[in-house]
Amino acid sequence: MRLPIIPCAVSIAYCLAARAADSSLLYSFEQEPELRNIHATYARVSRLKHFVTDGHYALQIDFEATEQPRIEFATAIRSDWRPFGAITVDATNPSDEPLAFSMEVEDAAGARTTGHTPLELHPHESAKFALALDSPAPVEMGMRGEPLIPGFHLLAEDHHPIDLGHIAKIRIFLLKPTRPRTFVIDNLRLAPGVTYDRIVDAFGQFARADWPGKLKTEADFARQRDKEQAELKAHPALPDRDEYGGWASGPQLEASGYFRTVQRDGKWWLVTPSGHLFFSLGFNAITPAEGGTVVEGREQMFQWLPAPGDPLSSHYGSTRESSPVGLKIKLAHGRTFQFYDANLERKYGPDWRERWQSVTLARLPAWGFNTIGNWSDPELYAAKRVPYTATLDVEGSFAEVPSGHDYWKRMSDPFDPAFAEAADRSARKIAQRRDDPWCLGTFVDNELSWGSMKDERGRDGLALGALSLGESSPAKRAFVDQLKKRYDTIEAFNRAWGANLFGWQELLGQPFNPAGELNAAASADMRAFVRAFAG
């Protein structure tokens, strides 16, 4: 009767001794009795002496090919994880195929938080991962991603709250592996969690990590400036380029005086105004006017901000621009500080803007680029040294249509006459660009909300979105008119779609949301509407 108790006592004694040496250590797998605290479901565990990161042993997990094979650790040895805010693990993929894994922590009341590898482990790759616990979602802090925990890859977490004072279980699992997989882990530890305090240094860089080229002092700006000037002087541009960045020694075509397209040997090319073939390589948003960082309401994140009267305080500003509708982000409005512009002033002095423009126009051809992309500084266009794309933003007040997968904004409603009027007004604002030989073309809109290709309802998102609106929607009226032409009566429509409407006015006047899987007739009608929407 006493024999089964001995390993457990040994395990507890060992873990207590290990904790005395390292208060953050939960499991090291150095002692065989530790395995008795692991419950495996569709998996097997064993110790091995390979892929060890600390000590002499690691843990091999052999997962079966099933829905969710997993192992579960009991945390009776240490259930109070305060004041730590993360659990970490050393992970190795010993196989020849990429591998993703998940980790879950459950408290005594059953609340759970889960994290997944955002990118798979490469074959034979080892890495350290951390699951942050009870940290706010980054959008709550005005960010799209969490600050790093130095030394670890962060698992993509769900930010569900748990009671760190009463932790009950830890799980590591795979999601639907198609074949048996082997995974190796070592050293489950507790670590400090994600923090948003003083994470941005005086130059706008992440303060809690280091990398080659990171700015440490203001003297670094002068060193980088002088180094770059020497490099640009030594390598001013790639050889064999015409004045526009085209292929100088390539085929000589008609010099039309403007950029144009031509099909040559079955391939489409851009052609420079001087008649040379042109392959466009460029950057978007080459401008010091974008990238202001909102500081209002989150001043604790910054190690330094200029005081009133500081010369660099001129780079304060404000933003009231709307946030993307698909990103429910807080702290997106208010006072801003332009770290980029402040750094340009540190680097070039009071005439930083003019010197930045000059250096930028020298950098592009020296780096092998021949195009100034969308949303860039118009002063760069005027220099007539690098071709550019003009920006046409359709601005105005007109109807919109949801697609169900909207990010930046809902889709503009092309059936609204106000949209055509706005597009015409916006086009006239940049009409003078068409006579500039350096203008490669015009960029209109960006990342429009057409829907999603994940499933049938996503592909028909704009049609479903139009149906969800009321009679005031031009798109809704256009769709109903299309359906009236296809089906003579509402009864015919009901039979085709499996609907139960009393009349066309009910369809037009009320939001209509077809439930379940769309039948063939409904899908065909929706695809026809989306084509008309795009045309």
C-alpha positions as CSV (number, residue, x, y, z in Angstrom):
1,M,0.0,0.0,0.0
2,R,2.9,2.3,0.7
3,L,4.7,1.8,-2.6
4,P,2.4,3.8,-4.9
5,I,2.7,6.7,-2.5
6,I,6.5,6.9,-2.7
7,P,6.9,8.2,-6.2
8,C,4.4,10.9,-5.5
9,A,6.3,11.9,-2.4
10,V,9.5,11.9,-4.3
11,S,8.0,14.0,-7.0
12,I,6.7,16.5,-4.5
13,A,10.0,16.6,-2.6
14,Y,11.9,17.1,-5.9
15,C,9.6,19.8,-7.1
16,L,9.8,21.6,-3.8
17,A,13.6,21.4,-3.9
18,A,13.7,22.7,-7.5
19,R,11.4,25.6,-6.6
20,A,13.7,26.5,-3.8
21,A,16.4,27.0,-6.4
22,D,14.2,28.5,-9.1
23,S,10.8,29.9,-7.9
24,S,9.6,30.1,-11.5
25,L,10.1,26.5,-12.4
26,L,7.0,24.2,-12.7
27,Y,8.4,21.2,-14.6
28,S,11.9,20.4,-15.7
29,F,11.4,16.6,-16.4
30,E,14.7,15.9,-14.7
31,Q,13.1,13.2,-12.5
32,E,10.9,10.3,-13.7
33,P,8.3,10.8,-11.0
34,E,7.3,14.2,-12.6
35,L,5.6,12.2,-15.3
36,R,3.0,10.9,-12.8
37,N,1.6,14.4,-12.8
38,I,0.9,14.3,-16.5
39,H,-2.3,12.8,-17.9
40,A,-2.1,12.0,-21.6
41,T,-5.1,11.7,-23.9
42,Y,-4.4,10.2,-27.3
43,A,-0.8,10.8,-26.6
44,R,2.3,9.2,-24.9
45,V,5.0,10.9,-22.9
46,S,8.6,9.8,-22.2
47,R,11.8,11.5,-21.1
48,L,14.8,11.7,-23.5
49,K,18.3,13.2,-23.4
50,H,18.1,15.0,-26.8
51,F,16.9,18.6,-27.4
52,V,17.5,19.4,-23.7
53,T,17.7,23.2,-23.0
54,D,18.6,23.0,-19.3
55,G,19.6,19.9,-17.3
56,H,19.8,16.4,-18.6
57,Y,16.3,15.5,-19.8
58,A,13.4,16.8,-21.9
59,L,9.9,15.5,-22.5
60,Q,8.9,13.8,-25.7
61,I,5.2,13.8,-26.6
62,D,3.9,11.4,-29.2
63,F,0.5,12.6,-30.4
64,E,-2.0,10.4,-32.2
65,A,-3.8,11.6,-35.4
66,T,-7.2,12.6,-33.9
67,E,-9.3,15.6,-33.2
68,Q,-7.3,17.1,-30.3
69,P,-4.6,14.9,-28.8
70,R,-3.3,16.5,-25.6
71,I,-1.4,16.2,-22.4
72,E,-2.5,17.7,-19.1
73,F,-0.3,18.8,-16.2
74,A,-1.7,19.0,-12.6
75,T,-0.5,22.1,-10.8
76,A,-1.1,21.1,-7.2
77,I,2.6,21.7,-6.6
78,R,2.1,25.4,-7.2
79,S,-1.4,26.7,-7.8
80,D,-0.7,30.4,-7.0
81,W,1.0,31.9,-10.0
82,R,1.1,35.4,-8.6
83,P,3.0,37.7,-9.3
84,F,4.0,36.1,-12.6
85,G,2.0,36.9,-15.8
86,A,3.1,34.3,-18.3
87,I,3.9,30.6,-18.6
88,T,6.8,29.6,-20.9
89,V,8.0,26.5,-22.5
90,D,11.1,25.4,-24.6
91,A,9.8,23.7,-27.7
92,T,11.4,21.6,-30.4
93,N,9.9,20.2,-33.6
94,P,12.1,17.1,-34.2
95,S,10.3,16.1,-37.5
96,D,10.8,16.9,-41.1
97,E,7.5,18.8,-41.4
98,P,6.2,22.1,-39.8
99,L,4.4,21.8,-36.5
100,A,1.9,24.0,-34.7
101,F,0.8,23.5,-31.1
102,S,-1.5,25.1,-28.5
103,M,-1.3,25.7,-24.8
104,E,-4.1,26.2,-22.3
105,V,-4.3,27.2,-18.7
106,E,-7.3,26.5,-16.5
107,D,-8.1,27.9,-13.1
108,A,-9.9,26.2,-10.2
109,A,-13.2,27.6,-11.2
110,G,-12.9,26.2,-14.8
111,A,-12.1,29.4,-16.6
112,R,-9.6,28.9,-19.4
113,T,-7.2,30.9,-21.5
114,T,-5.6,29.5,-24.7
115,G,-2.8,30.4,-27.0
116,H,-1.7,29.0,-30.4
117,T,1.5,29.3,-32.4
118,P,1.0,32.1,-34.8
119,L,3.6,30.6,-37.1
120,E,4.5,26.9,-37.3
121,L,7.7,25.6,-36.0
122,H,10.0,24.8,-38.9
123,P,11.3,21.3,-39.2
124,H,14.0,20.7,-36.6
125,E,13.5,24.1,-35.1
126,S,13.7,24.9,-31.4
127,A,12.3,28.0,-29.8
128,K,11.1,29.5,-26.5
129,F,7.4,30.3,-26.3
130,A,5.3,32.3,-23.8
131,L,1.6,32.4,-23.1
132,A,0.7,35.7,-21.6
133,L,-1.9,35.5,-18.8
134,D,-4.5,38.1,-17.8
135,S,-3.0,40.7,-20.1
136,P,-5.3,43.2,-21.8
137,A,-6.1,42.7,-25.4
138,P,-3.7,45.0,-27.4
139,V,-6.7,46.9,-29.0
140,E,-7.6,48.0,-25.5
141,M,-4.2,49.7,-25.4
142,G,-4.4,51.2,-28.9
143,M,-2.2,48.6,-30.5
144,R,-2.8,45.8,-33.0
145,G,-0.3,43.4,-31.4
146,E,1.2,42.8,-27.9
147,P,4.6,44.0,-26.8
148,L,7.1,41.2,-26.8
149,I,8.2,39.3,-23.7
150,P,12.0,39.5,-24.2
151,G,13.5,36.1,-25.2
152,F,10.2,34.5,-26.2
153,H,7.8,34.1,-29.1
154,L,4.3,35.0,-27.9
155,L,1.5,32.5,-28.5
156,A,-1.5,34.1,-30.0
157,E,-3.9,34.2,-27.1
158,D,-7.6,34.7,-26.6
159,H,-7.1,37.1,-23.6
160,H,-9.7,35.3,-21.5
161,P,-9.4,36.2,-17.8
162,I,-8.4,33.5,-15.3
163,D,-7.6,33.6,-11.5
164,L,-3.8,33.5,-11.3
165,G,-4.1,32.8,-7.6
166,H,-5.8,29.4,-8.1
167,I,-4.5,27.6,-11.2
168,A,-5.5,24.0,-11.6
169,K,-4.3,22.6,-15.0
170,I,-2.0,23.2,-17.9
171,R,-2.6,21.6,-21.3
172,I,-0.5,21.2,-24.4
173,F,-2.3,19.9,-27.5
174,L,-2.5,19.7,-31.3
175,L,-5.5,20.6,-33.4
176,K,-6.5,17.9,-35.8
177,P,-3.2,16.4,-36.8
178,T,-3.6,14.3,-40.0
179,R,-0.8,11.9,-38.9
180,P,0.9,11.0,-35.7
181,R,3.3,13.7,-34.6
182,T,6.2,14.0,-32.2
183,F,6.8,17.1,-30.1
184,V,9.5,17.8,-27.5
185,I,9.3,20.3,-24.7
186,D,11.5,21.3,-21.7
187,N,11.2,23.5,-18.7
188,L,7.7,24.8,-18.0
189,R,8.3,28.0,-16.1
190,L,6.5,31.1,-14.9
191,A,7.8,34.4,-16.1
192,P,6.9,38.1,-15.9
193,G,4.0,38.9,-18.3
194,V,3.3,41.5,-20.9
195,T,3.8,45.0,-19.8
196,Y,2.9,48.3,-21.5
197,D,4.9,50.5,-19.2
198,R,7.9,52.4,-20.7
199,I,8.1,50.2,-23.7
200,V,8.9,53.0,-26.2
201,D,12.3,54.7,-26.0
202,A,13.1,58.4,-26.8
203,F,13.6,57.5,-30.5
204,G,10.2,55.6,-30.9
205,Q,11.8,52.1,-30.7
206,F,10.8,49.1,-28.6
207,A,12.7,49.6,-25.4
208,R,12.8,46.0,-24.2
209,A,14.8,44.4,-27.0
210,D,18.0,45.0,-28.9
211,W,19.0,44.4,-32.5
212,P,21.8,45.4,-35.0
213,G,21.3,49.1,-36.0
214,K,19.2,50.1,-33.0
215,L,19.7,53.7,-32.1
216,K,21.3,54.1,-28.7
217,T,22.3,57.8,-28.5
218,E,21.7,61.0,-30.6
219,A,25.3,60.7,-31.9
220,D,24.1,57.6,-33.8
221,F,22.1,59.8,-36.1
222,A,25.2,61.6,-37.3
223,R,27.1,58.4,-37.8
224,Q,24.3,56.8,-39.8
225,R,23.9,60.0,-41.9
226,D,27.5,60.2,-42.8
227,K,27.7,56.5,-43.6
228,E,24.7,56.6,-45.9
229,Q,26.0,59.7,-47.7
230,A,29.2,57.8,-48.5
231,E,27.2,54.8,-49.7
232,L,25.0,56.9,-52.0
233,K,28.0,58.7,-53.5
234,A,29.7,55.4,-54.2
235,H,26.6,53.7,-55.7
236,P,24.3,56.4,-57.1
237,A,22.1,54.1,-59.3
238,L,22.0,50.7,-60.9
239,P,23.6,50.5,-64.4
240,D,21.7,50.2,-67.6
241,R,18.7,52.4,-66.7
242,D,17.2,55.3,-68.6
243,E,16.2,58.5,-66.9
244,Y,12.9,56.9,-65.7
245,G,14.4,53.7,-64.4
246,G,13.6,51.7,-67.6
247,W,15.8,49.1,-69.4
248,A,18.2,51.4,-71.3
249,S,19.8,48.8,-73.5
250,G,16.7,46.8,-74.1
251,P,14.4,47.0,-77.1
252,Q,13.7,50.6,-78.3
253,L,10.0,51.2,-78.7
254,E,8.1,54.3,-79.7
255,A,8.9,57.2,-77.4
256,S,5.4,58.5,-76.8
257,G,6.3,61.0,-74.1
258,Y,4.2,59.2,-71.5
259,F,4.1,55.9,-69.7
260,R,2.0,53.3,-71.5
261,T,1.5,49.5,-71.7
262,V,2.5,47.2,-74.6
263,Q,2.3,43.5,-75.2
264,R,5.6,42.1,-76.5
265,D,6.3,38.4,-77.1
266,G,3.1,37.5,-75.3
267,K,4.0,39.5,-72.2
268,W,2.6,42.8,-71.0
269,W,5.1,45.6,-70.2
270,L,5.1,49.1,-69.0
271,V,7.0,51.4,-71.4
272,T,8.8,54.6,-70.3
273,P,8.1,57.9,-72.0
274,S,11.4,57.4,-73.8
275,G,10.4,54.0,-75.2
276,H,12.1,51.6,-72.9
277,L,10.6,48.5,-71.2
278,F,9.9,49.3,-67.5
279,F,9.4,46.9,-64.5
280,S,8.0,48.9,-61.7
281,L,9.6,48.5,-58.2
282,G,8.6,50.9,-55.5
283,F,7.4,51.8,-52.0
284,N,4.0,53.1,-50.8
285,A,3.7,55.9,-48.3
286,I,7.1,57.6,-48.8
287,T,6.2,60.5,-46.7
288,P,7.0,62.1,-43.3
289,A,3.3,63.0,-42.9
290,E,2.0,59.6,-41.8
291,G,2.8,57.5,-38.7
292,G,1.9,59.8,-35.8
293,T,1.8,57.8,-32.6
294,V,-1.1,58.5,-30.3
295,V,0.3,59.4,-26.9
296,E,-2.9,60.8,-25.2
297,G,-4.2,58.4,-22.6
298,R,-1.2,56.1,-22.7
299,E,1.6,58.3,-21.6
300,Q,3.0,55.6,-19.4
301,M,4.1,53.6,-22.4
302,F,6.8,56.2,-23.3
303,Q,10.2,56.7,-21.7
304,W,10.4,60.2,-23.0
305,L,8.1,62.8,-24.6
306,P,9.2,66.4,-25.3
307,A,8.2,69.0,-22.7
308,P,6.7,72.3,-23.7
309,G,9.3,74.5,-25.2
310,D,11.5,71.6,-26.3
311,P,12.4,72.2,-30.0
312,L,11.1,68.7,-30.8
313,S,7.7,69.5,-29.3
314,S,6.8,70.9,-32.7
315,H,6.2,67.3,-33.8
316,Y,3.1,67.0,-31.6
317,G,-0.1,66.8,-33.4
318,S,-3.6,65.2,-33.2
319,T,-5.7,62.8,-35.1
320,R,-9.4,62.4,-35.3
321,E,-9.5,60.0,-38.2
322,S,-11.9,57.1,-38.0
323,S,-10.4,53.7,-37.2
324,P,-11.0,50.7,-39.4
325,V,-14.5,49.4,-38.9
326,G,-13.1,45.8,-38.6
327,L,-10.6,46.8,-35.9
328,K,-12.3,47.7,-32.6
329,I,-9.3,49.6,-31.3
330,K,-9.3,52.1,-28.4
331,L,-7.0,55.1,-27.8
332,A,-6.9,55.7,-31.6
333,H,-7.6,59.4,-31.4
334,G,-6.2,62.4,-29.6
335,R,-2.7,63.9,-29.2
336,T,0.0,62.4,-31.3
337,F,3.8,62.6,-31.5
338,Q,5.7,62.0,-34.7
339,F,8.8,60.1,-33.7
340,Y,9.8,59.7,-37.3
341,D,9.8,63.4,-38.0
342,A,11.6,64.1,-34.7
343,N,14.3,61.6,-35.7
344,L,14.7,63.3,-39.1
345,E,15.2,66.6,-37.3
346,R,17.8,65.0,-35.0
347,K,19.5,63.5,-38.1
348,Y,19.4,66.5,-40.5
349,G,18.8,69.6,-38.4
350,P,16.2,72.4,-38.9
351,D,16.0,71.9,-42.7
352,W,15.2,68.2,-42.2
353,R,12.3,68.1,-44.6
354,E,14.2,69.4,-47.6
355,R,17.2,67.2,-46.8
356,W,14.9,64.1,-46.3
357,Q,13.4,64.7,-49.8
358,S,16.9,65.0,-51.3
359,V,18.2,61.9,-49.6
360,T,15.0,59.9,-50.5
361,L,15.2,60.8,-54.2
362,A,18.8,59.6,-54.1
363,R,18.1,56.4,-52.1
364,L,15.4,55.0,-54.5
365,P,17.6,54.6,-57.6
366,A,20.6,53.6,-55.5
367,W,18.6,50.8,-53.9
368,G,17.2,49.6,-57.2
369,F,13.7,51.2,-57.0
370,N,12.2,53.2,-59.8
371,T,8.7,54.1,-58.5
372,I,7.2,56.3,-55.8
373,G,4.1,54.4,-54.7
374,N,0.7,55.5,-53.4
375,W,0.1,57.9,-50.5
376,S,3.6,59.5,-50.9
377,D,4.8,63.1,-50.5
378,P,3.6,65.1,-53.6
379,E,6.8,67.2,-53.2
380,L,8.7,64.1,-54.4
381,Y,6.6,64.1,-57.6
382,A,7.5,67.7,-58.4
383,A,11.3,66.8,-58.4
384,K,10.7,64.8,-61.6
385,R,13.5,62.4,-60.8
386,V,11.5,59.2,-60.0
387,P,8.2,58.1,-61.6
388,Y,5.2,58.1,-59.3
389,T,1.6,56.9,-59.0
390,A,-1.0,59.6,-58.3
391,T,-3.5,59.0,-55.5
392,L,-7.3,59.2,-56.1
393,D,-9.3,58.9,-53.0
394,V,-13.1,58.9,-53.6
395,E,-14.3,61.4,-51.0
396,G,-17.8,62.4,-50.3
397,S,-21.1,61.4,-48.7
398,F,-22.8,58.4,-50.3
399,A,-24.3,55.1,-49.3
400,E,-22.3,52.0,-48.3
401,V,-22.9,48.3,-48.3
402,P,-21.6,45.8,-45.7
403,S,-19.9,42.7,-46.9
404,G,-19.7,40.8,-43.6
405,H,-15.9,41.0,-43.8
406,D,-15.4,44.8,-43.6
407,Y,-12.0,46.0,-42.4
408,W,-11.2,49.6,-43.4
409,K,-14.7,50.5,-44.2
410,R,-17.9,49.3,-45.8
411,M,-18.0,49.1,-49.6
412,S,-19.1,52.2,-51.5
413,D,-22.5,51.8,-53.1
414,P,-22.0,52.2,-56.9
415,F,-25.8,52.3,-57.4
416,D,-26.0,55.6,-55.5
417,P,-25.7,58.5,-57.9
418,A,-23.9,60.4,-55.2
419,F,-21.0,58.0,-55.5
420,A,-20.5,58.7,-59.2
421,E,-20.6,62.4,-58.5
422,A,-18.0,62.0,-55.7
423,A,-15.8,59.9,-57.9
424,D,-16.0,62.5,-60.7
425,R,-15.1,65.4,-58.3
426,S,-12.2,63.4,-56.8
427,A,-10.8,62.6,-60.3
428,R,-10.9,66.2,-61.3
429,K,-8.7,67.1,-58.3
430,I,-5.8,65.1,-59.8
431,A,-6.6,65.6,-63.5
432,Q,-3.5,67.7,-64.0
433,R,-1.3,64.6,-63.3
434,R,-2.3,63.1,-66.6
435,D,-0.1,65.5,-68.5
436,D,3.0,64.7,-66.4
437,P,5.4,62.3,-68.1
438,W,6.6,61.1,-64.7
439,C,3.1,59.9,-63.7
440,L,3.0,56.2,-64.1
441,G,-0.7,55.9,-63.4
442,T,-3.4,56.6,-60.8
443,F,-4.1,54.5,-57.7
444,V,-7.8,54.3,-56.8
445,D,-9.0,52.9,-53.5
446,N,-7.4,50.1,-51.5
447,E,-8.3,46.7,-49.9
448,L,-12.0,47.0,-50.7
449,S,-14.4,44.9,-48.7
450,W,-15.6,42.5,-51.4
451,G,-16.3,39.8,-48.8
452,S,-14.3,36.6,-48.2
453,M,-13.3,33.6,-50.2
454,K,-13.5,31.2,-47.2
455,D,-17.0,30.0,-48.0
456,E,-20.0,30.5,-50.2
457,R,-21.7,33.1,-47.9
458,G,-18.4,35.0,-47.8
459,R,-18.1,35.1,-51.6
460,D,-21.7,36.4,-51.7
461,G,-21.0,38.9,-48.9
462,L,-22.0,42.1,-50.8
463,A,-25.2,40.5,-52.0
464,L,-26.1,39.4,-48.5
465,G,-25.1,42.8,-47.2
466,A,-27.4,44.5,-49.7
467,L,-30.3,42.3,-48.7
468,S,-29.7,43.1,-45.0
469,L,-30.4,46.8,-45.7
470,G,-33.7,48.7,-46.1
471,E,-35.5,50.4,-48.9
472,S,-33.4,53.5,-48.6
473,S,-30.3,51.6,-49.9
474,P,-29.7,52.1,-53.6
475,A,-28.0,48.7,-53.7
476,K,-31.0,47.0,-52.1
477,R,-33.3,48.5,-54.6
478,A,-31.0,47.5,-57.5
479,F,-30.9,43.9,-56.2
480,V,-34.6,43.7,-55.8
481,D,-35.1,45.1,-59.3
482,Q,-32.8,42.3,-60.6
483,L,-34.8,39.7,-58.8
484,K,-38.1,41.1,-60.2
485,K,-36.8,40.8,-63.7
486,R,-35.7,37.1,-63.1
487,Y,-38.9,36.0,-61.3
488,D,-42.3,37.3,-62.5
489,T,-43.9,36.9,-59.1
490,I,-42.9,36.7,-55.5
491,E,-44.3,33.2,-55.4
492,A,-41.7,32.2,-58.1
493,F,-39.0,33.8,-56.0
494,N,-40.1,32.0,-52.9
495,R,-40.0,28.6,-54.7
496,A,-36.5,29.3,-56.1
497,W,-35.0,30.6,-52.9
498,G,-37.0,28.6,-50.4
499,A,-38.3,31.8,-48.9
500,N,-41.7,32.7,-47.5
501,L,-42.4,36.4,-48.3
502,F,-45.8,38.0,-48.9
503,G,-44.7,40.4,-51.5
504,W,-41.8,42.3,-53.2
505,Q,-42.3,45.2,-50.8
506,E,-41.6,43.0,-47.8
507,L,-38.4,42.0,-49.5
508,L,-37.5,45.6,-50.3
509,G,-38.6,47.3,-47.1
510,Q,-37.3,44.9,-44.5
511,P,-33.8,43.4,-43.9
512,F,-33.7,40.0,-45.4
513,N,-31.2,37.5,-44.1
514,P,-31.4,34.0,-45.7
515,A,-30.6,31.4,-43.1
516,G,-28.6,28.3,-43.5
517,E,-26.9,27.0,-46.7
518,L,-27.7,28.9,-49.8
519,N,-29.4,26.9,-52.6
520,A,-28.3,26.9,-56.2
521,A,-30.8,29.5,-57.3
522,A,-30.0,31.9,-54.5
523,S,-26.2,31.6,-55.1
524,A,-26.6,32.2,-58.8
525,D,-28.7,35.3,-58.2
526,M,-26.2,36.6,-55.7
527,R,-23.2,36.0,-58.0
528,A,-25.1,37.9,-60.7
529,F,-25.6,40.9,-58.4
530,V,-22.0,40.9,-57.3
531,R,-20.9,41.0,-61.0
532,A,-23.3,43.9,-61.6
533,F,-21.9,45.6,-58.5
534,A,-18.4,45.2,-59.8
535,G,-19.3,46.3,-63.4
